[in-house]
Amino acid sequence: MSEFLRDFARHFAALGADNLHQLDELYSRDVVFHDPLHQISGLANVRQYFSELYANVRELRFDFHAFDQTGDNSGYLRWTMSYRHPRLAGGGLIRVDGCSHLQWSDGKVYRHRDYFDAGNLLYEHLPLLGSAIRWLKRRLV
């Protein structure tokens, strides 16, 4: 089991609006961060993204469940993200399961790709669009 993945997860889970300078310890300057909604290149842009993310939520927490190293310098983290946004789900707690594929070199991540259900993260919690997406999901199952 990868100590790198465990250390990364521990430091990532401790991030908040007041300590985003610690991203410098986790990511290389040329990092590429990708998720179902964004693709961001460069540490400064990733820091800006996280700054905006933390500014718009009341609470944000990551609980990491599994650490799977797949190569010398790559692996997956499985997690549950919990957050509250004042305009989503009536401000209630939203939980999203996902995983991150990380590639690293010299102790820093240079590629971070998140996989999660974007509907569960955002769209299902919007007033009008949410009910339509939930209806579609029920019909597809």
C-alpha positions as CSV (number, residue, x, y, z in Angstrom):
1,M,0.0,0.0,0.0
2,S,1.3,3.4,-1.0
3,E,2.5,5.7,1.7
4,F,2.4,8.5,-0.9
5,L,-1.3,8.0,-1.4
6,R,-2.0,7.9,2.3
7,D,0.0,11.1,2.9
8,F,-1.6,12.9,0.0
9,A,-5.1,12.0,1.2
10,R,-4.3,13.1,4.8
11,H,-3.0,16.5,3.6
12,F,-5.8,16.9,1.0
13,A,-8.4,16.2,3.6
14,A,-6.9,18.9,5.8
15,L,-7.3,21.6,3.2
16,G,-9.6,24.6,3.8
17,A,-10.1,28.1,2.6
18,D,-7.4,29.3,5.1
19,N,-4.5,27.0,4.1
20,L,-4.6,26.6,0.3
21,H,-0.9,27.6,0.2
22,Q,-0.3,24.0,1.1
23,L,-1.3,22.9,-2.4
24,D,2.3,23.8,-3.2
25,E,3.4,20.8,-1.2
26,L,1.0,18.4,-3.0
27,Y,1.1,19.5,-6.6
28,S,3.8,20.3,-9.2
29,R,3.8,23.7,-10.8
30,D,2.6,22.1,-14.1
31,V,-0.2,20.0,-12.6
32,V,-3.2,19.1,-14.7
33,F,-6.4,18.7,-12.7
34,H,-9.4,17.2,-14.4
35,D,-12.9,16.3,-13.2
36,P,-16.3,15.8,-15.0
37,L,-16.9,19.6,-14.9
38,H,-13.4,21.2,-15.3
39,Q,-10.0,20.8,-16.7
40,I,-7.4,23.1,-15.1
41,S,-3.7,23.4,-15.9
42,G,-1.1,24.9,-13.7
43,L,-0.8,25.1,-9.9
44,A,-1.8,28.8,-9.8
45,N,-5.1,28.0,-11.6
46,V,-5.7,24.9,-9.4
47,R,-5.2,27.1,-6.4
48,Q,-7.7,29.7,-7.8
49,Y,-10.2,26.9,-8.5
50,F,-10.0,25.6,-4.9
51,S,-10.2,29.2,-3.5
52,E,-13.5,29.7,-5.4
53,L,-14.8,26.3,-4.4
54,Y,-14.2,26.9,-0.7
55,A,-15.7,30.4,-0.9
56,N,-19.0,29.1,-2.3
57,V,-19.6,26.3,0.2
58,R,-20.5,26.3,3.9
59,E,-18.8,23.0,4.6
60,L,-16.6,20.7,2.5
61,R,-15.0,17.4,3.7
62,F,-13.3,14.4,2.1
63,D,-13.3,11.0,3.7
64,F,-10.9,8.6,2.0
65,H,-11.8,4.9,2.0
66,A,-9.2,3.1,-0.2
67,F,-5.7,3.6,-1.5
68,D,-4.8,1.5,-4.5
69,Q,-1.3,1.9,-6.0
70,T,-1.3,0.8,-9.7
71,G,2.3,1.6,-10.7
72,D,5.5,3.0,-9.3
73,N,4.1,6.5,-9.5
74,S,0.3,6.2,-9.9
75,G,-2.7,5.1,-8.0
76,Y,-6.3,5.6,-7.1
77,L,-8.0,7.1,-4.0
78,R,-11.6,6.3,-3.3
79,W,-13.5,8.9,-1.3
80,T,-16.8,10.4,-0.2
81,M,-17.1,14.2,-0.4
82,S,-19.6,15.9,1.8
83,Y,-20.6,19.5,1.3
84,R,-23.2,22.1,2.0
85,H,-24.0,24.9,-0.5
86,P,-26.5,27.5,0.4
87,R,-28.3,27.3,-3.0
88,L,-28.4,23.5,-3.3
89,A,-30.6,20.9,-1.6
90,G,-31.9,23.6,0.7
91,G,-28.5,24.0,2.2
92,G,-28.5,20.4,3.4
93,L,-25.6,18.0,3.4
94,I,-24.8,16.5,0.0
95,R,-22.6,13.4,-0.3
96,V,-20.9,12.2,-3.4
97,D,-18.8,9.1,-3.9
98,G,-15.9,9.2,-6.2
99,C,-12.3,8.3,-6.9
100,S,-9.2,10.2,-8.0
101,H,-6.4,8.9,-10.2
102,L,-3.1,10.4,-9.3
103,Q,0.2,10.4,-11.1
104,W,3.3,11.8,-9.3
105,S,6.9,12.4,-9.7
106,D,9.5,13.7,-7.2
107,G,6.9,13.6,-4.4
108,K,4.3,15.8,-6.1
109,V,1.2,15.1,-8.2
110,Y,1.4,16.2,-11.8
111,R,-1.9,14.7,-13.0
112,H,-5.0,14.5,-10.9
113,R,-8.2,13.2,-12.4
114,D,-11.4,12.9,-10.5
115,Y,-14.3,10.5,-11.4
116,F,-17.8,11.1,-9.9
117,D,-21.4,11.5,-10.9
118,A,-21.8,15.2,-11.8
119,G,-25.6,14.9,-11.5
120,N,-25.2,13.7,-7.9
121,L,-22.8,16.5,-7.2
122,L,-24.7,19.4,-8.7
123,Y,-27.5,19.0,-11.2
124,E,-29.8,16.8,-9.1
125,H,-29.9,19.5,-6.4
126,L,-30.9,22.4,-8.6
127,P,-34.6,23.3,-8.2
128,L,-36.1,22.5,-11.7
129,L,-33.3,20.6,-13.4
130,G,-32.9,18.3,-10.4
131,S,-36.4,16.8,-10.5
132,A,-36.0,16.1,-14.3
133,I,-32.6,14.4,-13.8
134,R,-33.9,12.3,-10.9
135,W,-36.9,11.3,-13.1
136,L,-34.6,10.3,-16.0
137,K,-32.3,8.3,-13.7
138,R,-35.3,6.3,-12.3
139,R,-36.5,5.6,-15.9
140,L,-33.0,4.3,-16.9
141,V,-32.7,1.9,-14.1
